[in-house]
Amino acid sequence: MSISRALQNGSTLSVLVICLALQTFAQTSAYRQPLDDAWWTGPLLAPNASTLPQGHLLVEPYLYAVMTQGFFNSSGARISAPGEISYGSLTYINYGLFNKLTVGTLPTFGYNVPGKGAGSAGIGFGDLTVQAQYRLRLFHEGSWLPTASINVQETLPTGRYDRLTRPSDGFGAGAYTTTLGLYTQTYFWMPTGRILRMRLNLSQAFSSLANIRDVSVYGTTRGFRGHAAPGAALLVDLAGEYNASRHWVLVMEGVYRHQYNTRVTGTNIGSVTQPIGSLPAPIVLNSGSSQVFGLAPAIEYNFNSRVGVILGTRLFPAGKNTTESITPVVAVNIVR
């Protein structure tokens, strides 16, 4: 199935979710759903603005497949030819250290099937993220102020990114990345009396330099010696979840991402065109800044207040220095 056809199908799903929600909204009722009656899994992309109660554990594994016409990694480097499928997993493992403080880690794994060339030699471990989230306030019914938290993440360069046998074996960025986020969450009661939960998350990421040798995710080749300066990244995420019933939740999410220029500088010591006795010619690569708007419609099924599953798709149309992609996603949310 082509990316364009997939985007059309995803758009149809988006319209269906909206129509189902509007049809339910039209059924006015005097009923007002209690907050503790609503079960949630959470949208695909926006993390929870609240924190876990002390001593509680959340585990949420994601499985996804990025189908794209040209894949750019989180540092802005193009790491594939058109038509790649990148299979991946990401798992949130969070623990309530105190009632207002949650700590956690996000291990990632991947496997790349490029549209041109050999696929990954095997499943690879990606960059590892550790995080801490401190809750500033908690939503109270009758107040217009939302739940709000500050989130700090540090991504460690644990994934392979250079000295690669093939570009498809790269699963990391090679840089330390610090991400600062402000997460908010609030609740609205719709005309049906049921709850619409809204999240608005803002985050900004900053990365250190990455030293590069030979073939890398930044498009360098054998013999290259230098470094990359990944550009900062801004992410804005607005998500809504309509609790259609205690078990079923309709989700619509919009995301904006702006990635600043990634600059790669160095030399190639193995250049066959280099005159004998001369210094290697400098190499400078610029990705250019990129920006994209996307949607992530989904549907949740909650078995109970502690276990739920979500199925949806992230849709990115072609944007500035990015190409269209579709990413089916499934995740299971477990809280103990």
C-alpha positions as CSV (number, residue, x, y, z in Angstrom):
1,M,0.0,0.0,0.0
2,S,1.4,3.4,-1.0
3,I,2.1,6.1,1.6
4,S,-0.4,8.4,-0.1
5,R,-3.1,5.7,0.1
6,A,-2.2,5.0,3.7
7,L,-2.5,8.7,4.5
8,Q,-6.0,8.8,2.9
9,N,-7.1,5.8,5.0
10,G,-5.7,7.5,8.1
11,S,-7.6,10.6,7.3
12,T,-10.8,8.5,6.9
13,L,-10.1,7.1,10.3
14,S,-9.7,10.6,11.7
15,V,-13.0,11.7,10.3
16,L,-14.7,8.5,11.6
17,V,-13.4,9.2,15.1
18,I,-14.7,12.8,15.0
19,C,-18.1,11.8,13.6
20,L,-18.5,9.1,16.3
21,A,-17.7,11.7,19.0
22,L,-20.0,14.3,17.5
23,Q,-22.8,11.8,17.2
24,T,-22.4,11.0,20.9
25,F,-22.2,14.7,21.9
26,A,-25.5,15.3,20.2
27,Q,-27.3,13.0,22.7
28,T,-27.8,15.4,25.5
29,S,-28.3,14.1,29.0
30,A,-28.5,15.3,32.6
31,Y,-26.0,12.7,33.5
32,R,-22.5,13.9,34.8
33,Q,-19.8,11.3,34.8
34,P,-17.7,11.1,38.0
35,L,-14.0,11.4,37.4
36,D,-13.3,8.1,39.1
37,D,-15.7,6.4,36.7
38,A,-13.5,7.1,33.7
39,W,-10.8,4.7,32.7
40,W,-7.9,5.8,30.5
41,T,-4.9,4.4,28.6
42,G,-3.6,7.8,27.3
43,P,-3.1,9.1,23.8
44,L,-0.3,7.8,21.5
45,L,2.2,10.6,21.9
46,A,1.4,13.0,24.8
47,P,2.7,11.7,28.2
48,N,0.6,12.1,31.3
49,A,0.9,15.4,33.1
50,S,0.2,13.8,36.4
51,T,2.5,11.7,38.5
52,L,2.2,8.2,40.0
53,P,1.2,7.7,43.6
54,Q,4.2,6.8,45.8
55,G,5.2,3.2,45.4
56,H,3.2,2.6,42.2
57,L,4.7,1.3,38.9
58,L,3.7,2.0,35.3
59,V,4.9,-0.1,32.4
60,E,3.7,0.8,28.8
61,P,5.4,-1.0,25.9
62,Y,4.8,0.5,22.4
63,L,5.3,-1.3,19.1
64,Y,5.3,0.7,15.8
65,A,6.4,0.7,12.2
66,V,7.5,3.9,10.5
67,M,6.7,3.7,6.8
68,T,8.3,6.7,5.0
69,Q,9.5,8.1,1.8
70,G,12.8,9.2,3.4
71,F,13.5,8.8,7.1
72,F,15.0,11.6,9.2
73,N,16.1,10.6,12.7
74,S,15.5,12.7,15.9
75,S,18.7,14.6,15.3
76,G,17.7,15.7,11.8
77,A,19.9,13.3,9.9
78,R,18.5,11.4,6.9
79,I,19.4,7.7,7.5
80,S,17.5,5.9,4.8
81,A,16.6,5.8,1.1
82,P,13.0,6.4,0.1
83,G,10.6,3.6,0.9
84,E,12.1,2.4,4.2
85,I,10.2,0.7,7.0
86,S,11.6,1.1,10.5
87,Y,10.2,-1.2,13.1
88,G,10.6,-0.1,16.6
89,S,9.7,-0.5,20.3
90,L,9.7,2.0,23.1
91,T,8.7,1.2,26.7
92,Y,7.8,3.6,29.5
93,I,8.9,2.3,32.9
94,N,7.9,4.8,35.5
95,Y,7.9,4.6,39.3
96,G,6.2,6.9,41.8
97,L,9.2,7.9,44.1
98,F,7.0,10.4,45.9
99,N,3.4,11.5,45.3
100,K,4.6,14.5,43.3
101,L,7.8,13.0,41.8
102,T,7.9,10.2,39.2
103,V,11.2,8.8,37.8
104,G,11.6,6.4,34.9
105,T,13.4,5.1,31.9
106,L,12.6,4.6,28.2
107,P,14.5,1.8,26.5
108,T,14.2,1.5,22.7
109,F,14.9,-1.1,20.1
110,G,14.7,-1.0,16.3
111,Y,15.1,-2.9,13.0
112,N,15.4,-1.1,9.7
113,V,14.4,-2.3,6.2
114,P,15.6,0.3,3.7
115,G,14.1,0.8,0.4
116,K,17.6,0.5,-1.1
117,G,20.4,-1.6,0.2
118,A,20.7,-4.2,3.0
119,G,18.5,-4.2,6.1
120,S,19.8,-4.2,9.7
121,A,22.0,-7.1,10.7
122,G,19.7,-7.7,13.6
123,I,17.5,-6.0,16.2
124,G,19.5,-3.1,17.7
125,F,19.3,-1.3,21.0
126,G,18.7,2.4,20.6
127,D,19.5,5.4,22.8
128,L,18.3,5.1,26.4
129,T,16.3,7.9,28.1
130,V,16.0,8.5,31.8
131,Q,13.5,11.0,33.2
132,A,12.1,12.7,36.2
133,Q,8.7,14.5,36.5
134,Y,7.6,16.8,39.2
135,R,3.9,17.7,39.6
136,L,3.3,21.4,40.3
137,R,-0.5,21.1,40.9
138,L,-3.4,18.7,40.5
139,F,-6.7,19.3,38.7
140,H,-9.7,19.7,41.0
141,E,-13.3,19.5,39.7
142,G,-14.8,23.0,39.6
143,S,-11.4,24.7,39.0
144,W,-10.2,26.0,35.6
145,L,-6.6,25.3,36.5
146,P,-5.2,22.1,34.9
147,T,-2.8,19.5,36.3
148,A,0.7,20.7,35.5
149,S,4.1,19.1,35.7
150,I,7.7,19.8,34.8
151,N,9.5,16.9,33.0
152,V,13.2,16.6,32.5
153,Q,14.7,13.9,30.3
154,E,18.3,12.9,29.5
155,T,18.9,10.7,26.4
156,L,22.1,8.7,26.6
157,P,24.0,7.7,23.4
158,T,23.7,4.0,23.9
159,G,22.6,3.1,20.4
160,R,25.1,2.5,17.5
161,Y,25.4,5.5,15.2
162,D,28.9,5.4,13.6
163,R,31.5,2.9,12.4
164,L,28.6,1.1,10.9
165,T,28.9,-1.8,8.4
166,R,25.7,-0.5,6.8
167,P,23.6,2.6,7.5
168,S,20.6,0.5,8.5
169,D,22.5,-0.7,11.6
170,G,22.3,2.8,13.1
171,F,19.8,3.2,15.9
172,G,21.2,6.2,17.9
173,A,22.3,9.8,17.6
174,G,25.7,9.6,19.3
175,A,24.8,12.7,21.4
176,Y,23.6,13.5,24.9
177,T,20.2,15.1,24.6
178,T,18.5,17.1,27.4
179,T,14.7,17.7,27.0
180,L,12.8,20.1,29.1
181,G,9.0,19.8,29.1
182,L,5.9,21.4,30.5
183,Y,2.9,19.0,30.6
184,T,-0.7,20.0,31.3
185,Q,-4.0,18.1,31.6
186,T,-7.5,19.1,32.3
187,Y,-11.1,17.7,32.0
188,F,-14.3,18.9,30.3
189,W,-17.8,17.6,30.7
190,M,-19.5,17.3,27.3
191,P,-23.3,17.7,26.7
192,T,-23.7,13.9,27.1
193,G,-22.3,14.3,30.6
194,R,-19.3,12.2,29.7
195,I,-15.7,13.4,30.1
196,L,-13.3,14.8,27.5
197,R,-9.7,14.7,28.8
198,M,-7.3,17.2,27.2
199,R,-3.5,17.4,27.3
200,L,-1.2,20.2,26.0
201,N,2.5,19.3,26.2
202,L,5.4,21.6,25.2
203,S,9.0,20.4,25.1
204,Q,12.4,21.6,23.9
205,A,15.4,19.4,23.3
206,F,19.1,20.4,23.2
207,S,22.0,18.0,22.1
208,S,25.7,17.9,22.6
209,L,28.2,17.3,19.9
210,A,28.6,13.7,18.5
211,N,32.0,12.5,17.4
212,I,31.8,10.6,14.1
213,R,34.0,8.0,12.5
214,D,33.3,6.3,9.1
215,V,29.8,5.4,8.1
216,S,27.1,6.9,10.3
217,V,23.5,7.9,10.6
218,Y,24.4,11.4,9.6
219,G,25.2,10.3,6.0
220,T,29.0,10.1,6.3
221,T,31.1,7.5,4.5
222,R,34.1,5.3,5.2
223,G,37.1,7.3,6.2
224,F,35.2,10.3,7.6
225,R,36.5,11.9,10.8
226,G,34.6,14.7,12.4
227,H,31.6,15.5,14.5
228,A,27.9,16.4,14.2
229,A,26.0,19.2,16.0
230,P,22.4,18.1,16.2
231,G,19.9,21.0,16.1
232,A,17.6,21.8,18.9
233,A,14.0,20.4,18.6
234,L,10.7,21.9,19.6
235,L,7.6,19.8,20.1
236,V,4.0,20.9,20.7
237,D,1.3,18.2,21.3
238,L,-2.4,18.7,21.8
239,A,-4.5,15.6,22.6
240,G,-8.1,14.9,23.4
241,E,-9.7,11.7,24.7
242,Y,-13.4,11.2,24.8
243,N,-14.6,8.6,27.3
244,A,-17.4,7.2,25.1
245,S,-18.0,4.4,27.7
246,R,-16.1,3.1,30.6
247,H,-14.2,0.7,28.4
248,W,-14.0,2.6,25.1
249,V,-12.2,5.9,24.5
250,L,-11.9,7.9,21.3
251,V,-8.7,9.8,20.8
252,M,-7.5,12.6,18.5
253,E,-4.1,14.2,18.7
254,G,-2.3,16.9,16.8
255,V,1.4,17.5,16.9
256,Y,3.9,20.1,15.6
257,R,7.6,19.5,15.4
258,H,10.4,21.9,14.5
259,Q,13.9,20.6,14.1
260,Y,16.7,23.1,13.7
261,N,19.7,22.6,11.4
262,T,22.1,19.7,12.1
263,R,25.6,20.5,11.0
264,V,28.3,17.9,10.2
265,T,31.9,18.9,9.8
266,G,35.1,17.0,9.3
267,T,37.3,15.4,6.7
268,N,37.6,12.1,4.8
269,I,41.0,10.6,5.2
270,G,40.3,7.9,2.7
271,S,39.5,10.1,-0.3
272,V,41.0,8.7,-3.5
273,T,40.9,12.1,-5.2
274,Q,43.2,13.6,-2.5
275,P,46.6,14.6,-4.0
276,I,49.6,13.0,-2.3
277,G,51.0,15.1,0.5
278,S,48.0,17.5,0.6
279,L,45.6,18.0,3.5
280,P,42.2,16.3,3.3
281,A,39.5,18.7,2.0
282,P,37.0,19.8,4.7
283,I,33.5,18.4,4.5
284,V,30.5,20.3,5.7
285,L,27.0,18.9,5.7
286,N,23.8,20.8,6.7
287,S,20.4,19.1,7.0
288,G,18.6,22.4,7.1
289,S,15.8,23.1,9.6
290,S,12.6,21.1,9.3
291,Q,9.0,21.4,10.5
292,V,5.9,19.2,10.2
293,F,2.3,19.0,11.5
294,G,0.8,15.7,12.1
295,L,-2.3,13.8,13.4
296,A,-2.6,10.7,15.6
297,P,-6.1,9.3,15.7
298,A,-6.6,6.2,17.9
299,I,-9.0,4.2,20.0
300,E,-8.5,2.8,23.5
301,Y,-10.0,-0.2,25.2
302,N,-9.6,-0.3,29.0
303,F,-10.1,-3.7,30.6
304,N,-10.2,-2.0,34.0
305,S,-8.7,1.1,35.8
306,R,-5.2,-0.5,35.7
307,V,-4.9,-2.1,32.3
308,G,-5.7,-0.8,28.8
309,V,-4.6,-1.0,25.2
310,I,-4.5,1.7,22.5
311,L,-4.4,1.2,18.7
312,G,-3.8,4.1,16.3
313,T,-1.7,5.7,13.6
314,R,0.6,8.7,13.5
315,L,0.3,10.6,10.2
316,F,2.9,13.1,9.0
317,P,2.2,14.7,5.6
318,A,5.2,16.1,3.7
319,G,6.6,19.2,5.4
320,K,9.6,21.4,5.2
321,N,12.6,19.1,4.7
322,T,10.5,16.1,5.7
323,T,8.6,13.6,3.7
324,E,5.2,12.0,4.4
325,S,5.1,9.0,6.7
326,I,2.5,6.8,8.4
327,T,3.2,4.9,11.6
328,P,0.8,2.3,12.9
329,V,1.2,2.0,16.7
330,V,-0.1,-0.3,19.4
331,A,0.6,0.0,23.1
332,V,-0.4,-1.6,26.4
333,N,-0.7,0.4,29.6
334,I,-0.3,-1.4,32.9
335,V,-0.3,0.4,36.3
336,R,0.3,-1.4,39.6
